[in-house]
Amino acid sequence: MSKTFRPWEVDQVWLLPPSIQDLVPAGHQSHFVRETVRAGLDLSGIMASYSEERGYPPYHPGMMVALLLYAYSQGVYSSRRIAKACEERLDFAAVTGMQRPDFRTVSEFRKRHLAALSGLFVQVLRLCQKAGLVKLGHVALDGTKIKANASKHKAMSYGRMKAAEKALADEVQRWLAQAAQTDTAEDRQFGAERRGDEMPDWVADKQARLAKIRAAKAALEAEARAAAGEDDDPPTGSGKAEAAVPDKAQRNFTDPQSRIMKTRDGFIQGYNAQAAVDSQAQVIVAHGLTNAGTDQAQLAPMVAAIKANTGRNPNELSADTGYCSAANLRTLVRRRIEGYIATGRQRHGTSAAVGSRKHRPGIVARMARKLKRGGHRSRYRLRKQLPEPVFGQIKQARGFRQFLLRGIEKVTAEWAMICTAHNLRKLAKAG
C-alpha cells in the first residue's frame, strides 16, 4: 500500500485572499516593530514635511519608517536588498501590508528623513525604560571601528600630494600643448560636428585628478591652520600653511571626513563608533561617532548624552584605558558617577593628563589602586560583558561592518539608526 501525502497544488486559486496575519505567526518581530511604529512613536516631524496635496499619493511615512527599522533589525541595510525582501519575504510583507516600494523610493526616503530617523533613538530608548530594560545601575562605554564607504587605497598623504601635484601639472601642460598641435588634424577628421579643439578625455581625466589633489591639499592646509589658530587666508607665498602640514597627513578622495584607523585586523578607512550600554538588558543608552582614532575625548560627551537621553546619570560607569585621563575622571566625580576606568601602564614621558608627576599621585593613581583592590571582583569586569557583545551582535550577527553613507553627519545618523534597531530587538524580546 502506497503512502498518502498531503496535496501539493501550487496552481490552486484561493477563494478569499489570505490575511498577512495568517501568513506570519502571531508574536513575530515584524508585527511588533510595525505596531510599535504605529502606536508608540511620534512621527510628526516626518509627517509634517508632506503638505502638497497634488501628485500621486506617496507611501505612508509610517510604513516606510517601520520598514527601515525592521530591515535594520534583521541585518538588511541596502535599499536594493530591502526592496527585494519586500517582494520575497513574508515578514517584510507583514510590515508593509504587502506593499512593495522599489529601491529608489527606499533610498530617497532614508536620505530625505535621515535626521528625523536618527532622532527616533531617544523615543525607542524611552520605551525600553518604561519596559524596565534600563536601570542605569551600571553603564559601560566603548568604541568600535567601522569601515567607511571608501577605500583606504583612495587616500593620499600630503607629501605624495605635493609630488603628484607638480608631476600631474607638468604632464597636463605637455598634453595640452600636444592637443593644440593636433587641432587642425581633428578638424579634418571630425568635420562640422565637432570643433576639433575639444580636450581629449585623457587630458580631462588628468585635470580632474589634479583638481581633486589640489582641493584635498588645500583642505589639509586649512585644517592645519585651524589647529594652529592661524588665519584662514594667509598671505600668498607666506609658506606657513604648507610648512604646518605633516607630510604623513592623509585625506581620502571618496569620503574626506573618514580617517585611516588601526584595528585588531589591520588598518581601515573608517570611523570610530561609540556606544554606552546599560547592564540590565544590554540596551544602548547613548551613541556617538567620531573620525578620531582615540577614545579619550568621547567620555564627557557620551556621559552628557546618557543624561540627556534618559533623564539622569548612571550610578556607575566603566571604560577601558583609552578613556583614562585626569579630566575624564574629574568629570565622573562632578557628576557623582562611580567610575571604573582602566589606567593602563604609566610610561615615562606621557602627558600631564594621565602620566606626569603632576597627576600621578592624584586622581589617576587613586583609580589604579581602586581597580587593584577590587581584583577579579571589581565592577570593571562588566566593561567586557556589555559593549563587546553588543558590537558582536551588530557587526557579526547582523553583518553591519561598513557604512552605506558618506560624510560624518550622515554616518552619525546611520549609526543612530543601527543603535535604534538594536534597542528595538531588545524591546521585542522583553514583550
VEXDREN-2710 file (C-alpha; in Angstrom, 1 decimal):
% VEXDREN-2710
k/r/px/py/pz
1/MET/0.0/0.0/0.0
2/SER/1.5/3.4/-1.1
3/LYS/2.0/6.2/1.3
4/THR/-0.6/9.0/1.2
5/PHE/0.7/12.6/1.1
6/ARG/-0.9/16.0/1.6
7/PRO/-1.9/17.6/-1.7
8/TRP/0.7/20.0/-3.3
9/GLU/-1.5/22.2/-5.6
10/VAL/0.5/25.2/-6.4
11/ASP/-2.0/26.4/-9.1
12/GLN/-4.9/26.2/-6.7
13/VAL/-6.8/29.6/-6.6
14/TRP/-7.8/30.8/-3.1
15/LEU/-11.4/31.6/-2.7
16/LEU/-10.6/34.5/-0.4
17/PRO/-7.3/36.4/-0.2
18/PRO/-5.2/35.4/2.8
19/SER/-4.5/37.9/5.6
20/ILE/-0.9/38.7/6.3
21/GLN/-1.8/38.0/9.9
22/ASP/-2.4/34.4/8.9
23/LEU/0.9/34.0/6.9
24/VAL/3.2/35.4/9.6
25/PRO/2.8/33.8/13.1
26/ALA/1.4/35.9/15.9
27/GLY/4.2/37.3/18.1
28/HIS/6.6/37.6/15.3
29/GLN/9.1/40.5/15.5
30/SER/7.7/42.0/12.3
31/HIS/4.3/42.6/13.9
32/PHE/6.0/44.1/17.0
33/VAL/8.0/46.6/15.0
34/ARG/5.1/47.6/12.9
35/GLU/2.8/48.2/15.8
36/THR/5.5/49.9/17.8
37/VAL/5.9/52.4/15.0
38/ARG/2.1/52.8/14.5
39/ALA/1.3/53.3/18.2
40/GLY/4.4/54.0/20.1
41/LEU/6.5/56.5/18.1
42/ASP/5.8/60.2/17.3
43/LEU/6.4/60.7/13.6
44/SER/5.1/64.2/13.4
45/GLY/8.5/65.6/12.4
46/ILE/8.3/63.3/9.3
47/MET/4.6/63.7/8.6
48/ALA/4.8/67.5/8.7
49/SER/7.1/67.5/5.6
50/TYR/4.2/66.2/3.5
51/SER/1.9/69.1/2.7
52/GLU/1.4/69.0/-1.0
53/GLU/-2.0/67.7/-2.0
54/ARG/-1.2/67.3/-5.7
55/GLY/0.6/64.4/-7.3
56/TYR/0.3/60.7/-6.9
57/PRO/-0.1/59.7/-3.2
58/PRO/3.3/58.5/-1.7
59/TYR/3.7/55.5/0.5
60/HIS/2.7/56.1/4.1
61/PRO/5.7/57.5/6.0
62/GLY/4.8/55.3/9.0
63/MET/5.1/52.2/6.8
64/MET/8.4/53.4/5.4
65/VAL/9.8/54.1/8.9
66/ALA/8.7/50.6/10.1
67/LEU/10.2/49.0/7.0
68/LEU/13.6/50.7/7.6
69/LEU/13.7/49.9/11.3
70/TYR/12.6/46.3/10.7
71/ALA/15.1/45.9/7.9
72/TYR/18.0/47.2/10.1
73/SER/16.9/44.9/12.9
74/GLN/17.2/42.0/10.5
75/GLY/20.6/42.9/9.1
76/VAL/19.3/44.2/5.8
77/TYR/20.7/47.6/5.1
78/SER/20.9/48.4/1.3
79/SER/17.9/49.8/-0.4
80/ARG/18.1/47.2/-3.1
81/ARG/18.1/44.3/-0.6
82/ILE/15.2/45.9/1.3
83/ALA/13.1/46.3/-1.8
84/LYS/13.9/42.7/-2.8
85/ALA/12.8/41.5/0.7
86/CYS/9.5/43.3/0.3
87/GLU/8.9/41.1/-2.8
88/GLU/10.2/37.8/-1.4
89/ARG/9.8/37.7/2.4
90/LEU/6.5/37.3/4.3
91/ASP/7.9/39.0/7.4
92/PHE/8.6/42.1/5.3
93/ALA/5.2/41.9/3.8
94/ALA/3.7/41.9/7.3
95/VAL/5.4/45.2/8.0
96/THR/4.4/46.9/4.7
97/GLY/1.0/45.4/4.4
98/MET/2.2/43.6/1.2
99/GLN/3.2/46.9/-0.4
100/ARG/6.4/46.8/-2.5
101/PRO/8.3/50.1/-2.6
102/ASP/11.2/50.0/-5.1
103/PHE/14.8/50.6/-4.0
104/ARG/14.8/54.2/-5.2
105/THR/11.8/55.0/-3.0
106/VAL/13.5/53.4/0.0
107/SER/16.8/55.2/-0.7
108/GLU/15.2/58.6/-1.2
109/PHE/13.0/58.3/1.9
110/ARG/16.1/57.5/4.0
111/LYS/18.0/60.4/2.6
112/ARG/15.2/62.9/3.0
113/HIS/14.4/62.0/6.6
114/LEU/17.8/60.9/7.8
115/ALA/17.9/63.4/10.7
116/ALA/14.3/62.6/11.9
117/LEU/15.1/58.8/11.6
118/SER/18.2/59.2/13.8
119/GLY/16.0/61.1/16.3
120/LEU/13.9/58.1/16.9
121/PHE/16.6/56.6/19.0
122/VAL/15.5/58.5/22.1
123/GLN/11.9/57.6/21.6
124/VAL/12.7/53.8/21.4
125/LEU/15.1/54.2/24.4
126/ARG/12.3/55.7/26.5
127/LEU/10.1/52.7/25.6
128/CYS/12.9/50.5/26.8
129/GLN/12.9/52.4/30.1
130/LYS/9.2/52.0/30.5
131/ALA/9.6/48.3/29.9
132/GLY/12.1/48.1/32.7
133/LEU/15.1/47.3/30.4
134/VAL/17.1/50.3/31.6
135/LYS/18.1/50.7/35.2
136/LEU/21.3/52.9/34.9
137/GLY/22.9/50.9/37.7
138/HIS/26.0/50.3/35.7
139/VAL/26.8/51.6/32.2
140/ALA/29.8/50.5/30.1
141/LEU/31.3/52.7/27.4
142/ASP/33.4/51.5/24.5
143/GLY/34.1/52.3/20.8
144/THR/34.4/50.2/17.7
145/LYS/36.0/51.0/14.4
146/ILE/33.7/50.6/11.4
147/LYS/34.7/50.9/7.7
148/ALA/33.7/54.0/5.8
149/ASN/32.1/53.8/2.4
150/ALA/35.5/54.5/0.9
151/SER/38.6/52.5/0.2
152/LYS/41.8/53.2/2.1
153/HIS/43.6/53.0/-1.2
154/LYS/41.8/56.2/-2.3
155/ALA/43.7/58.2/0.4
156/MET/46.9/60.1/-0.3
157/SER/49.4/61.7/2.1
158/TYR/50.2/65.4/2.0
159/GLY/53.8/64.5/0.9
160/ARG/52.5/62.5/-2.0
161/MET/50.0/65.2/-2.9
162/LYS/52.9/67.8/-3.3
163/ALA/54.9/65.5/-5.5
164/ALA/51.8/64.3/-7.5
165/GLU/50.5/67.9/-8.0
166/LYS/53.7/69.0/-9.7
167/ALA/54.1/65.9/-11.8
168/LEU/50.4/66.0/-12.9
169/ALA/50.6/69.7/-13.7
170/ASP/53.6/69.2/-15.9
171/GLU/52.0/66.2/-17.6
172/VAL/48.8/68.1/-18.3
173/GLN/50.7/71.0/-19.7
174/ARG/52.6/68.7/-22.1
175/TRP/49.3/67.1/-23.2
176/LEU/47.6/70.5/-23.6
177/ALA/50.4/71.5/-25.9
178/GLN/50.1/68.3/-27.8
179/ALA/46.4/68.8/-28.1
180/ALA/46.9/72.3/-29.5
181/GLN/49.2/70.9/-32.2
182/THR/46.6/68.4/-33.4
183/ASP/43.7/71.0/-33.7
184/THR/43.9/71.2/-37.4
185/ALA/44.0/67.4/-37.9
186/GLU/41.0/66.9/-35.6
187/ASP/39.0/69.5/-37.6
188/ARG/39.6/67.5/-40.8
189/GLN/38.9/64.2/-39.0
190/PHE/35.6/65.2/-37.3
191/GLY/34.3/67.8/-39.6
192/ALA/31.5/70.2/-38.7
193/GLU/30.0/68.0/-35.9
194/ARG/32.9/68.9/-33.6
195/ARG/35.1/71.9/-33.4
196/GLY/38.2/69.8/-33.3
197/ASP/39.7/71.7/-30.4
198/GLU/37.9/69.7/-27.7
199/MET/40.1/68.4/-24.9
200/PRO/40.8/64.7/-25.2
201/ASP/39.2/62.5/-22.5
202/TRP/42.7/61.5/-21.2
203/VAL/43.5/65.2/-20.6
204/ALA/40.3/65.8/-18.8
205/ASP/40.8/62.8/-16.5
206/LYS/44.2/64.0/-15.5
207/GLN/42.9/67.5/-15.0
208/ALA/40.1/66.2/-12.8
209/ARG/42.6/64.2/-10.7
210/LEU/44.8/67.3/-10.4
211/ALA/41.8/69.3/-9.2
212/LYS/41.0/66.7/-6.6
213/ILE/44.6/66.6/-5.3
214/ARG/44.7/70.4/-5.1
215/ALA/41.3/70.5/-3.3
216/ALA/42.5/67.8/-0.8
217/LYS/45.8/69.6/-0.3
218/ALA/44.1/72.9/0.4
219/ALA/41.7/71.1/2.9
220/LEU/44.7/69.7/4.8
221/GLU/46.3/73.1/4.9
222/ALA/43.1/74.7/6.2
223/GLU/42.9/72.1/8.9
224/ALA/46.5/72.7/9.9
225/ARG/45.9/76.5/10.1
226/ALA/42.8/75.9/12.2
227/ALA/44.6/73.7/14.6
228/ALA/47.4/76.3/14.9
229/GLY/44.9/79.1/15.3
230/GLU/46.1/80.9/12.2
231/ASP/44.1/83.0/9.8
232/ASP/42.0/81.1/7.2
233/ASP/43.6/83.1/4.4
234/PRO/47.3/83.6/4.9
235/PRO/49.2/85.9/2.7
236/THR/50.1/84.4/-0.7
237/GLY/53.6/83.0/-0.7
238/SER/53.9/83.1/3.1
239/GLY/54.7/79.3/3.2
240/LYS/53.0/79.0/6.6
241/ALA/50.2/76.6/5.5
242/GLU/52.5/74.2/3.7
243/ALA/55.0/74.0/6.4
244/ALA/52.3/73.4/9.0
245/VAL/51.0/70.2/7.4
246/PRO/52.9/67.0/8.2
247/ASP/53.8/65.0/5.1
248/LYS/52.2/61.9/6.6
249/ALA/48.8/63.6/7.0
250/GLN/46.2/61.9/4.8
251/ARG/42.9/62.7/3.1
252/ASN/40.6/60.3/1.4
253/PHE/39.2/61.4/-2.0
254/THR/35.9/59.3/-1.7
255/ASP/34.9/60.3/1.9
256/PRO/37.3/63.1/3.0
257/GLN/35.9/63.1/6.6
258/SER/36.8/59.4/7.2
259/ARG/40.2/58.5/8.5
260/ILE/42.8/55.7/8.4
261/MET/42.3/53.8/11.7
262/LYS/44.1/50.9/13.3
263/THR/42.1/47.8/14.3
264/ARG/43.0/44.3/15.5
265/ASP/42.8/43.2/11.9
266/GLY/45.0/45.9/10.5
267/PHE/44.2/49.4/9.2
268/ILE/40.9/50.5/7.7
269/GLN/39.4/53.7/6.3
270/GLY/36.7/54.3/8.7
271/TYR/35.0/56.0/11.7
272/ASN/35.1/55.4/15.4
273/ALA/31.5/54.5/16.6
274/GLN/30.7/54.9/20.3
275/ALA/28.1/53.2/22.5
276/ALA/27.2/53.3/26.1
277/VAL/25.4/50.1/27.2
278/ASP/23.2/49.5/30.2
279/SER/23.9/46.4/32.3
280/GLN/20.2/45.5/32.8
281/ALA/19.5/44.1/29.2
282/GLN/22.4/45.4/27.0
283/VAL/20.3/48.4/25.8
284/ILE/22.3/51.2/24.2
285/VAL/21.6/54.3/26.2
286/ALA/23.8/56.7/24.3
287/HIS/25.6/56.7/20.9
288/GLY/28.2/58.8/19.2
289/LEU/30.6/58.8/16.3
290/THR/33.9/60.5/15.6
291/ASN/36.7/60.4/13.0
292/ALA/39.3/60.5/15.7
293/GLY/41.1/57.2/16.2
294/THR/41.3/57.6/20.0
295/ASP/38.5/57.4/22.6
296/GLN/39.7/59.8/25.3
297/ALA/37.8/62.9/24.1
298/GLN/34.5/60.9/23.9
299/LEU/33.8/60.2/27.6
300/ALA/32.4/63.6/28.6
301/PRO/30.0/64.0/25.6
302/MET/28.8/60.4/26.0
303/VAL/28.1/60.9/29.7
304/ALA/26.2/64.1/28.8
305/ALA/24.3/62.2/26.2
306/ILE/23.3/59.5/28.7
307/LYS/21.7/62.1/30.9
308/ALA/20.1/63.9/28.0
309/ASN/18.6/60.6/26.7
310/THR/17.4/59.0/29.9
311/GLY/16.9/62.0/32.3
312/ARG/19.6/61.1/34.8
313/ASN/23.2/60.0/35.2
314/PRO/24.1/56.3/35.7
315/ASN/25.3/55.2/39.2
316/GLU/28.4/53.6/37.8
317/LEU/30.4/53.8/34.6
318/SER/33.2/51.6/33.3
319/ALA/35.5/52.1/30.3
320/ASP/38.9/50.8/29.1
321/THR/42.2/52.6/29.4
322/GLY/41.6/54.6/26.1
323/TYR/39.2/56.8/28.1
324/CYS/41.5/57.4/31.0
325/SER/42.6/61.0/31.8
326/ALA/42.5/63.1/34.9
327/ALA/40.0/65.4/33.2
328/ASN/37.6/62.5/32.4
329/LEU/37.9/61.1/36.0
330/ARG/37.1/64.6/37.4
331/THR/34.1/64.7/35.0
332/LEU/32.7/61.5/36.7
333/VAL/33.4/62.9/40.2
334/ARG/31.5/66.1/39.3
335/ARG/28.5/64.1/38.0
336/ARG/28.6/61.8/41.1
337/ILE/29.2/58.7/39.0
338/GLU/31.2/55.9/40.5
339/GLY/33.9/55.3/37.8
340/TYR/35.8/52.2/36.9
341/ILE/38.3/53.3/34.2
342/ALA/41.4/51.3/33.5
343/THR/44.5/53.4/33.9
344/GLY/47.0/51.3/31.9
345/ARG/50.7/51.5/32.5
346/GLN/52.2/54.9/33.3
347/ARG/55.2/55.3/31.0
348/HIS/57.9/57.8/31.3
349/GLY/57.2/61.0/29.3
350/THR/53.4/60.6/29.0
351/SER/51.2/63.7/29.0
352/ALA/50.2/65.6/32.1
353/ALA/46.6/64.4/31.7
354/VAL/47.5/60.9/32.8
355/GLY/51.1/60.1/33.4
356/SER/53.1/63.1/34.6
357/ARG/54.2/63.8/38.1
358/LYS/51.6/66.4/38.4
359/HIS/48.7/63.9/38.3
360/ARG/50.4/60.6/39.1
361/PRO/49.8/60.9/42.9
362/GLY/46.3/62.2/42.4
363/ILE/43.1/61.0/40.8
364/VAL/44.5/58.6/38.2
365/ALA/46.6/56.8/40.9
366/ARG/43.6/56.5/43.1
367/MET/41.7/54.9/40.3
368/ALA/44.5/52.4/39.7
369/ARG/44.5/51.5/43.4
370/LYS/40.7/51.1/43.4
371/LEU/40.8/48.7/40.5
372/LYS/43.7/46.7/42.0
373/ARG/41.9/46.4/45.3
374/GLY/38.8/45.1/43.6
375/GLY/40.7/42.4/41.7
376/HIS/38.6/40.0/39.6
377/ARG/35.5/41.0/41.6
378/SER/35.9/44.7/40.6
379/ARG/32.9/46.2/38.8
380/TYR/35.3/46.9/36.0
381/ARG/34.7/43.3/34.8
382/LEU/31.3/44.5/33.4
383/ARG/33.1/46.5/30.7
384/LYS/33.8/43.4/28.6
385/GLN/30.4/41.9/29.4
386/LEU/28.4/44.8/28.0
387/PRO/29.6/46.7/24.9
388/GLU/31.6/43.9/23.3
389/PRO/28.7/41.5/22.9
390/VAL/26.6/44.4/21.6
391/PHE/29.2/45.2/19.0
392/GLY/29.4/41.5/18.2
393/GLN/25.6/41.3/17.6
394/ILE/25.7/44.4/15.3
395/LYS/28.8/43.6/13.3
396/GLN/28.8/39.8/13.3
397/ALA/25.2/38.5/13.8
398/ARG/23.6/41.3/11.8
399/GLY/26.5/41.9/9.4
400/PHE/26.9/45.7/9.8
401/ARG/30.6/46.1/9.0
402/GLN/30.6/49.1/6.7
403/PHE/28.6/52.3/6.5
404/LEU/26.5/52.9/3.4
405/LEU/26.6/56.7/3.6
406/ARG/29.4/59.2/3.4
407/GLY/30.3/62.2/5.5
408/ILE/30.4/62.3/9.3
409/GLU/27.0/63.9/9.6
410/LYS/25.2/61.2/7.6
411/VAL/27.3/58.4/9.0
412/THR/26.4/59.6/12.6
413/ALA/22.7/59.4/11.7
414/GLU/23.2/56.0/10.2
415/TRP/24.9/54.7/13.4
416/ALA/21.9/56.1/15.3
417/MET/19.6/54.0/13.2
418/ILE/21.7/50.9/13.9
419/CYS/21.5/51.6/17.6
420/THR/17.8/52.2/17.4
421/ALA/17.3/48.9/15.6
422/HIS/19.4/47.1/18.3
423/ASN/17.2/48.5/21.1
424/LEU/14.0/47.5/19.2
425/ARG/15.2/43.9/19.2
426/LYS/15.7/44.1/22.9
427/LEU/12.3/45.6/23.4
428/ALA/10.7/42.9/21.3
429/LYS/12.2/40.1/23.3
430/ALA/11.0/41.7/26.5
431/GLY/7.5/41.9/25.2
END
